[in-house]
């Protein structure tokens, strides 16, 4: 008479693997989202820096133009 245990054990093993895969997939998406947020923040910082340098450059040019006229 066959035992009911092997199919139950197999089903349990399959369920455990599925849960592990689901957890890994969830972890990957969280890591990807974190990376995207970091990239967006870095992009924002670089854009702000470039804007400050641009304004600084323009103010230096305005000072030079004003000095030549005066």
C-alpha positions in Angstrom: 0.0 0.0 0.0 1.6 3.4 -1.1 2.1 6.0 1.6 0.5 9.4 1.3 3.6 11.0 2.7 5.8 11.3 -0.5 3.2 13.4 -2.4 2.7 15.6 0.7 6.4 16.0 1.1 6.8 16.9 -2.6 4.0 19.4 -2.4 5.5 21.0 0.7 8.9 21.2 -1.0 7.4 22.8 -4.1 5.5 25.3 -1.9 8.6 26.1 0.0 10.6 26.7 -3.2 7.8 28.9 -4.6 7.9 31.0 -1.4 11.6 31.4 -1.6 11.4 32.4 -5.2 8.7 34.9 -4.5 10.7 36.4 -1.6 13.8 36.7 -3.8 11.7 38.4 -6.6 10.3 40.8 -4.0 13.8 41.5 -2.7 15.1 42.2 -6.3 12.3 44.7 -7.0 13.1 46.5 -3.7 16.7 46.7 -4.6 15.9 48.0 -8.1 13.6 50.6 -6.6 16.3 51.7 -4.2 18.8 52.0 -7.0 16.3 54.0 -9.1 15.8 56.4 -6.1 19.5 56.8 -5.7 20.0 57.5 -9.4 17.2 60.1 -9.3 18.8 61.8 -6.3 22.2 61.8 -7.8 20.8 63.2 -11.1 19.0 65.9 -9.1 22.2 66.8 -7.2 24.3 67.0 -10.4 21.6 69.2 -12.1 21.5 71.5 -9.1 25.3 71.7 -9.1 25.4 72.5 -12.8 22.8 75.2 -12.4 24.8 76.8 -9.5 28.0 76.7 -11.7 26.1 78.2 -14.6 24.8 81.0 -12.4 28.2 81.6 -11.0 29.7 81.7 -14.4 27.1 84.2 -15.6 27.7 86.4 -12.6 31.4 86.5 -13.3 30.8 87.5 -16.9 28.4 90.3 -15.7 31.1 91.5 -13.3 33.7 91.6 -16.1 31.3 93.5 -18.4 30.5 95.9 -15.7 34.2 96.5 -14.8 35.0 97.2 -18.5 32.3 99.8 -18.8 33.1 101.6 -15.6 
